């Protein structure tokens, strides 16, 4: 059947519309229509193309995964070489870079454009008359590999440019990467398909881009952000890098939302500090900040030395992955008796601090890693997360290594260890007979998010349990200044401060009190749900599993944990004695309906002190709210914790109401 003009026009219109919405969604993170409408348009186009195959074109939005697997990649020569960057490892090196630029140009305060340095792979994409025709890896800088069919599967890469003034030839350059969330998801998928996991997002991105079968690449959550151009024909380019980047954005290309133009050294170092602080809350991994002289004329004047421009530098963050030697493994006992193997390491600097311990999680993890004592291992420390062993370098294995054996008894109280069905966790069966568990329970009770007893640190608690001064949380409130002063290295003043802090902590909230009890798997969000649902401690204690299941976000396992906890006489004794010692909380108002936030959309950004972001999300959802990942005109509230970043700017621009943590907790507690 030959297509009528009407069909041809409709197909053209659908492609334009889909392309427009794609760019709204991926480049600008600002969708205009709901996904369902997008899907409807997409299916309509698919159906028409199935009816009229002769009308299918390579730049149709339906054709992201096109051709069949390749035998090998062919080579592509870069019209303009793809350079690399010189590195600065510290502020001195950055300052001498800036000084050299000033000397060579004779300009004192240089204007720099800056962006985070994405940790992925450089790719160059060629558009002819706005149509994506080719994509290549960096290769050796002069010649790369043709990965066109793989890059076409990346949704953040437009198959067609948009807007006015599209040049006949435009090569766009940028980084292909996998976000932190995409990486986690991908590894989970790899495990459930019985495959091997990727060591980090960069490796995952590299492995995905180098697939000969584009169908596999299409299943990988690759993304791209652009930061430069190659060959350009038929366009008059702006005079500043920052303007070129904005121009690219206007053509539908995704660029860094963190980009900035900076004047002089102080602004540059402030930007570095800001990005370093926000590093962990960015959705992707970065390994530094890239600074580029903003004036293109100046860039040309400065030129290159060996493969790197003199007008740019990568000011790197301290490495998050380093190599060291595993000296020994010790088994630690947690609050709930869970046994965690801890690696003792040859001390190394990682992520800017010296590390000599790392977690090995559990015995299954040790088996998965295949690690032995004496091995050279890679450890990773990202942000405030506990350092962990991520890999063994088997080629460095010495002749004599020791296999790590599963312990059969608790290293502290010698009780038998139990393995929970279906779980990798080993647990000490000693309960509060086990000194380690007792210490952990008291530490948890005293913690900031629980009873918030200031000055009562882990060391001191350990010492007090060791000498038998306290055996359970309630004993803390029997302490006197003179008993405390008898402890080693405890001055009168510190003892007095602790007594005062204990006194102060007695006034708390029902949520914090429940959380402080340390019921297994009852975190802050669950404690809050319990408090608002039942209103009183008595009601919670009396609740059976069935009525606990009515609480939003409480499932059968947690319900059982709660009932079991309150059934133990020793737990009830501790609670009674805490109340006898005048621990008090204000009456809790019961949430009348758990859907009082229905119809509202929240976005959470930055770090909250009382809840993790996940817990905040769960708490909101349990009250009927929707929680979205990005700010748009439809956002009702932005919850801004510490270091909120670009989402806050966007919310301000759009006039979205912003809640700080205090106001947010009020909304939850109502
Ligand atoms: S500019 C001539 N900007 O870092 C300048 N590179 O170590 C060429 N990279 O090969 C690169 N983020 O893969 C530039 N904002 C950014 C970057 C960036 C990551 C990568 C890129 C480059 C490597 C150099």
Boltz pocket constraint, residues with backbone or C-beta under 6 A from the ligand:
constraints:
  - pocket:
      binder: B
      contacts: [[A, 83], [A, 84], [A, 85], [A, 115], [A, 116], [A, 117], [A, 118], [A, 119], [A, 120], [A, 121], [A, 122], [A, 138], [A, 174], [A, 175], [A, 227], [A, 228], [A, 290], [A, 309], [A, 312], [A, 314]]
      max_distance: 6.0
